[in-house]
């Protein structure tokens, strides 16, 4: 981070970041409950979870560690050691994901399509809230955004363009994994594309509307 802050403010920011992880995990689990596909960043782990006995939370942790390793390889000596905080925070996120799946019984998918679509949309909004809170916390990047930033910096490309390419790549990888393991496409449906299109727009809206109230609530600088 480019600004100095007290230990108290840093603690508050990490608390806000952990809350953001829980929101994101809950959003992912709600999307899983809807059964219409999850967000692109979690689609690879979700596709694997449908075809292996390994939990979604643990697979998300492994996926995040792969993305962290890629950051280190890309950036080499320019990799900031503070980003190693992605390791414990990704572990917390994985636990939050399995816990939230448990409390909302995400393995049982509703039969009514309208209800499933509503759950998918609600999940997308909750994920967007989690992303927004993590941006406001401004302490460490999540592994997906860290990888995209590392790649965009290395190739001198716009972050947004690399993000789009990364999301598309995640969806393609998830589809290939499903085809190889189950001979059908699982976990990649209309909900995946809805999340890819609208999550970023919702984050932009939330950043404009809740940044100042959240900063005031946690007594942190904007």
Residue, then its C-alpha position, 0 to 999 in steps of 0.5 A: x500500500x502506498x499510504x502509511x497507517x496505524x496498526x489499529x487501522x490496518x487491523x480494521x482493514x483486514x477485518x473488513x477484508x475478512x468480511x469481504x471474503x465471507x460475502x464472496x463465499x456466500x455469493x458463490x454458494x448461493x450461485x451453486x444453490x441456484x445450479x445455473x453456473x457460478x462466477x468465472x473465477x470459481x468455475x474451474x474449482x466448481x467443475x472439479x468439485x462436481x467430479x471429485x470427492x474434494x470440497x469446493x472450498x479446498x479446490x478454491x484454495x488450491x486454485x488460488x495457490x496456483x494463481x499465486x504461484x503464477x504471480x511469483x513466476x511472472x513478477x519474480x523479484x518485483x513480487x511484493x511479499x505482502x501478497x503472500x498474505x493471499x495464502x492464509x486469506x485464501x485458506x479462510x475463503x475456502x473454509x468460508x465457502x464450505x461453511x456457507x455451502x453447508x448452512x444453505x444446503x447448496x447441494x440441493x438444487x431447487x426445481x423451479x427455474x425462476x427460483x434458481x435464477x433468483x438465487x443466481x442473481x442474488x449470489x452475483x450481487x453478494x459476490x459483487x458486495x464482497x469484491x467491493x468491500x475488498x477494494x475498500x479494505x485495500x490491504x491485499x489483492x485476491x489471487x485472481x485479481x493479483x494474477x490479472x494485475x501481474x500479467x497486465x503489468x508484465x505485458x503492458x496491457x490494460x487490466x480490464x482487457x486481461x481480466x476479460x481474457x482471464x474470465x473467458x479462459x477460466x470458463x473454457x478450462x472449466x468446460x474442458x475439465x467437465x467434458x474430460x471427467x463427465x463427458x458433459x459441460x457442468x458448472x458453466x451455464x447462463x449464470x456464469x455468463x450473467x456473472x461475467x457481464x454484470x458483476x463488474x457493473x454492480x461493483x462499480x455502482x456499489x463503490x460509488x454508493x457505499x465506500x464512504x459509509x463503510x469507511x465511516x463505519x470502520x473509521x478508516x481513511x477513504 
